[in-house]
């Protein structure tokens, strides 16, 4: 990307595209019912960020209780949701930043800083949830934190990595804008 500059049409939108993928992963984590699931048959426990569902035996009805009745449930949901909202704001700002013909590199560095703040909030929610869930909710059988919880961690890791990219991109401002003369390593005999 640095070799061709951000004016190279295919490379210009890579970072906003990766932010968009992070937003999609965040939506999957928020809406997914697979934060915690039973690992073995019979499947008797399933939980999301918002509720915990159990069933006494196979073929019986699921009974669900809201995790918003617990203070830690509200805290986990709120912190993860704040991190997600900040990610969506960064996505919108990145679209604006890369759509302008003349890039504002301090603006891009600000997006990177905001991504680090989003990562902190997301990680707080992702740590509160399993610690308090496993101590305060009765679990039967063998349970595992599953696919939707994994999407939440993937979103947090993407926020950190993209934060580094957005913060480091202004360091290569001259190369990106084409202000550096090429260096040739050829010497004549």
Residue pairs with C-beta under 8 A, 6 or more apart in sequence:
1 8
1 11
1 14
2 172
2 175
2 176
3 175
4 11
5 11
5 175
5 176
5 177
5 178
6 12
6 98
6 103
6 176
7 178
12 98
13 98
15 94
15 98
15 162
15 165
15 166
15 169
16 91
16 94
16 95
16 98
18 158
18 162
19 87
19 90
19 91
19 94
19 158
19 162
20 91
21 158
22 87
22 91
22 155
22 158
22 159
22 162
23 84
23 87
23 88
23 91
25 151
25 154
25 155
25 158
26 84
26 87
26 88
26 151
26 152
26 155
28 148
28 151
29 49
29 80
29 148
29 149
29 151
29 152
29 155
30 49
30 80
30 81
30 84
31 148
32 48
32 147
32 148
32 151
33 46
33 47
33 48
33 53
33 148
34 46
34 48
34 146
34 147
34 148
34 149
35 47
35 48
35 49
35 129
35 145
35 146
35 148
35 149
35 152
36 45
36 46
36 47
36 52
36 130
36 133
36 143
36 144
36 145
36 146
36 149
37 43
37 45
37 46
37 47
37 143
37 144
37 146
38 44
38 45
38 46
38 141
38 142
38 143
39 141
39 142
39 143
39 144
40 141
40 142
41 58
42 57
42 58
42 141
43 55
43 58
44 54
44 55
44 56
44 57
44 140
44 141
45 52
45 53
45 54
45 139
45 140
45 141
45 143
46 52
46 53
46 54
46 62
47 53
47 67
47 133
47 137
48 148
49 67
49 76
49 77
49 80
49 129
49 148
49 152
50 66
50 67
50 68
50 73
50 77
51 64
51 65
51 66
51 67
52 64
52 65
52 67
52 133
52 137
53 62
53 63
53 64
53 65
54 62
54 63
54 64
54 140
55 61
55 62
55 63
66 73
67 73
67 74
67 76
67 77
67 133
68 74
68 77
70 132
70 136
72 128
72 129
72 132
72 136
73 132
75 125
75 128
76 125
76 126
76 128
76 129
76 132
77 125
78 125
79 121
79 122
79 124
79 125
79 128
80 121
80 122
80 124
80 125
80 126
80 129
80 152
81 125
82 118
82 121
83 118
83 119
83 120
83 121
83 122
83 123
83 124
83 125
83 155
83 156
83 159
84 118
84 122
84 155
86 114
86 115
86 117
86 118
86 121
87 115
87 118
87 122
87 155
87 159
89 114
90 111
90 114
90 115
90 118
93 107
93 110
93 111
93 114
94 111
94 166
97 103
97 104
97 107
97 108
97 111
103 176
103 177
105 169
105 170
105 173
106 170
108 166
108 169
108 170
109 166
109 167
109 169
109 170
111 166
112 162
112 163
112 164
112 165
112 166
112 167
112 168
112 169
113 163
113 167
115 159
115 160
115 162
115 163
115 166
116 159
116 160
116 163
116 167
118 159
119 156
119 159
119 160
119 163
122 152
122 155
122 156
122 159
123 156
125 152
126 149
126 152
126 153
126 156
129 149
130 145
130 149
169 176
173 179
174 180
